[in-house]
Amino acid sequence: MNTQICGLVLAGGQGRRMGGVDKGLQVLRGRPMIEHVLERLRPQVGEVLINANQNLERYGAWGCPVVTDAVGGFAGPLAGLHAGMRSTQQPLILTVPCDSPFLPLDLAARLEAGLVAAGADLAVAKTYDQPHPVFALVRTAVLPHLEAFLARGERKIDLWYASLRVVEVPFDDQEAAFSNINTPQDLARHETP
């Protein structure tokens, strides 16, 4: 566990592809997806926040502070990151989505090693040639830079990353860990271990 890292579960979207329901609260193998995510994330970090914009009381039941977007209109993962950065005192924040219940158990350690080795602002996980931008370890010192980006009306995560020193950290050995569950069909497909 790294006590210098705040874990941030991104659960602030509208779940359009899931039929407009809150993805983190959908049941997988008898438990809400967020519970699977928290179980894998908590041992890796010093504190955990949940970014959500609806069902706040339900998310709060897991014992983590729930932070809402300061930027209106379900503005995406950068708005969630912004809310998380404003709510932690830690120098590093690790983002994970609420719909990826199999995330790597060594995600924080490997991203931090990559971040430090490269002297980067942000480390992002990738499998083979596929980056996973919402699995990222970010230095909270870049908050003013993110605030300026959002204030210009920008929302695209790739565009913001392109303006920073980014290192991609390979997780080719754990490709299945990045499976995300976007649709009812995905949920059904992952129901059996």
C-alpha positions, 0 to 999 in steps of 0.5 A: 500500500502506498499512503501517498496515493489517493485512489479515485473511482470514476462513477460519475457518468450516465451509463448510456450504453448500460441503458441509462443506469448507474454502472457502478451499482449494477450487480456482477456475481452477486455484488455491485461492480463498485464493490469489486473495484473497491476490493481490488483498489483499497489495499493499493492506496492510502485513501479512496474517493468515489466520484459520482453525480447521482445515487450519492447516498448509495455510493456513500454506503461503502465508507468512502467520501463521495465527490461530485463534479464541479464542472456541470453536465456529466463532463466526463472523466477529467471532471471526475479527476478534477473533483478528486484532485480538489478533495485530496491532500495526497501528491498522487491520485490514481483513477480507475473506472467503476465498470472495470471490476478485475483491475490489476492488484499491482496497478498503483505500484507499477504505474508509480514505478513508471511515473518516477522512472520517467519523471512524468506528470502522469502514468497511464496503463496500456496493454500492447498498443492500447492505452487505457486513459482512465487507468492513470496515476497523476501528480496532483500538482497539475491541478491548476493546469487541468483547471485551465483546460476545463475552463476553456471548455475542453473535455477530451482526455487524450487532448489534455494528456497530450499537453503533459509529460506522460509515460505509458506503462505496459500491462501486457501480462494482464490484458483481461484485468482491463475488461470493462463492462459497458452493456448488459451483454458485457455484464452477462458475459462476465457473470461466470468466472 
